[in-house]
Amino acid sequence: MVNPELAIIPQHVAIIMDGNGRWANKRGLPRTVGHSKGVEAVRETVRAAGDAGVKYLTLFAFSSENWSRPETEVRDLLGLLRRFIRQDLAELHRENIRIRVIGEREKLRSDILPLLLEAEETTKFNTSLTLIIAFNYGARDEIARAVAMLARDVEAGILKASEIDPDKISAKLDTAGIPDPDLIIRTSGEERLSNFLLWQAAYSELVFLPDYWPDFDRKLFLDALKIYASRDRRFGGLSDKTIAVGG
């Protein structure tokens, strides 16, 4: 059940799942073991988000920069993604969870893209939690692709350059139709966004946790929601508290 202290539930939570390798190294284990434990943390987090009433959960699963990692580690990461989709898709579908995938797709390997498309197609009419998987994703690349699409529209006479505004750009992003994240969580003690949802994070609350991702569980998720609920979100204006005291 949801903790009664959670008076305010974010509609959209995004998570940078960091620290699998360091978790394994600290225990003298192969990095692959850390990644496997990380998948278990994904499962628990999806359940916790749904139970808390979160409507959108975005997980940074594989960045466009991750391809530069050792080939064996990339292969293991892709293998985990395949197993997650094959083993968990049916359960996610039963739980009425919709899956969306964001990131560059054109250059994806032929054995990965069909799995992602199948997950989206199978769950496209589900209406509970929307699970957004950021795969082969980089925010700068996403913005560049959006700008290129707008440039083509201008070239074709569909749009005037003077009509381009933030809403037009948002509509061309991978996250079109998805509300911007209210809360972004990063594990492992690192305090940066690492090319994740840069446009969408303009007014997100950021919570950085020292725990490595394989140790992330329901309690840590709810702790992050409590931190979010304690924040005074102003979106560039004055808070209700400040207005109330004439500040």
GIHUJO-V5501 format. One line per field, one symbol per residue. ss: DSSP state (@ for helix, = for strand, . for the rest). psi: psi as a letter, one per 20 degrees, with the letter a starting at -180 (. if undefined). burial: b if it has 24 or more other ideal C-beta (glycine too) atoms within 12 Angstrom, else e. Layout:
# GIHUJO-V5501
ss: ???
psi: ???
burial: ???
This chain:
# GIHUJO-V5501
ss: ...........=====...@@@@@@@....@@@@@@@@@@@@@@@@@@@@@@...========..@@@..@@@@@@@@@@@@@@@@@@@@@@@@...=====.......@@@@@@@@@@@@@@......========.@@@@@@@@@@@@@@@@@.....@@@..@@@@@@@..........====.............@@@@.====....@@@..@@@@@@@@@@@@@.........@@@@@...
psi: qppiimhppqhppqponqjgghgghhjkqqhhhghghhhhhgghhgghgghijphpoppnhoriiiiirqhhhgggghhggghgghhiggggghjkpppqpqrphhjqqiigghgghgggghjhjqjcpoooooplpphggggghghhghhhgghijhqqhiiprhhhghiirhjpipqqphpppprjiqmrilkolggijhkqppopqiqqghipagghghghhhgghiqnpiliaqrhgghhjk.
burial: eeeeebeebbbbbbbbbbbbbbbbeeeeeebbebbbbbbbbbbbbbbbbbebbbbbbbbbbbbbebeeeeeeebebbbebbbebbeebbeebeebebbbbbbbbbeeeeeebbebbeebbebbeebebbbbbbbbbbbbebbbebbeebbeeeeeeeeeeeeeeeeeebbebbbbeebbbbbbbbbbbeeeebbbbbbbbbeebbbbbbebbbbbbbbebbbbbbbbbbeeeeeeeeeeeeeeeeee
